Amino acid sequence: MATIVNLQEVTKDYGQGQALTHALRGVNLIIEAGEFTAMAGPSGSGKSTLLNIIGGLDRPTSGRVLVDGREIKDLSNTELGLLRRDRLGFIFQSYNLIPVLTALENAEYVLMLQGVPTAERRARVREVLAEVGLEGLEDRYPRQLSGGQQQRVAIARAIVSEPALVLADEPTANVDSKTGKALLDLMHRLNEEKGATFFFSTHEEAVMKRARRLLQLEDGIIRNNGATADIRNTE
């Protein structure tokens, strides 16, 4: 099985002097292709920082970060941008949809950057939007969609290019429990049927229960790094 993420003694510091904050403290982590892994931890534990470092949106203070077999620190900004575009999918807590683009246009944005011909990318996007339950809503703008529907667009955008890894930061935080369950069911199905690798942060027990592997992050340190059952048995 291919290794998608390999973190070795990763640290991340912010500020200096008395204002110095150690967001991550010597994190070691391996994520294999096909995993459906959740990372739990209280606010301020370093979850978003860790996701941003894996996604190349932030750089570590020290340690090694290999994503899809490539060392992040050795990449130029252009190479890093291409890695994010072609191999990673992002689902942000705040959706991060472009307000002047329709659901279809938001979802096809990555494919457009990749140079996929219009007819092909439109067909792929319509298929994925149907898969996430948005058939018939392709021409609506974000302001015309509910929170759950906007998150479905974000998921479609993240997976339509079939990236090696999908990173999701609290993907069910801003929706009701029914919608959150539906979104989780969707991601779980995409993982099982399409082999998409998911790594997401959460503080919700319902999400933790669905993960095949659950990490516990506390004060920038991974306290548990095993299967879901292993975590629960230590609580």
Secondary structure as GFF3:
##gff-version 3
##sequence-region A 1 235
A	DSSP	beta_strand	3	14	.	.	.	ID=ss1
A	DSSP	three_ten_helix	17	19	.	.	.	ID=ss2
A	DSSP	beta_strand	21	32	.	.	.	ID=ss3
A	DSSP	beta_strand	36	40	.	.	.	ID=ss4
A	DSSP	alpha_helix	47	54	.	.	.	ID=ss5
A	DSSP	beta_strand	62	67	.	.	.	ID=ss6
A	DSSP	beta_strand	70	71	.	.	.	ID=ss7
A	DSSP	three_ten_helix	72	74	.	.	.	ID=ss8
A	DSSP	alpha_helix	77	87	.	.	.	ID=ss9
A	DSSP	beta_strand	88	91	.	.	.	ID=ss10
A	DSSP	alpha_helix	103	113	.	.	.	ID=ss11
A	DSSP	alpha_helix	118	131	.	.	.	ID=ss12
A	DSSP	three_ten_helix	142	144	.	.	.	ID=ss13
A	DSSP	alpha_helix	147	159	.	.	.	ID=ss14
A	DSSP	beta_strand	165	169	.	.	.	ID=ss15
A	DSSP	alpha_helix	177	194	.	.	.	ID=ss16
A	DSSP	beta_strand	198	202	.	.	.	ID=ss17
A	DSSP	alpha_helix	205	210	.	.	.	ID=ss18
A	DSSP	beta_strand	213	218	.	.	.	ID=ss19
A	DSSP	beta_strand	221	227	.	.	.	ID=ss20
A	DSSP	alpha_helix	228	232	.	.	.	ID=ss21
###
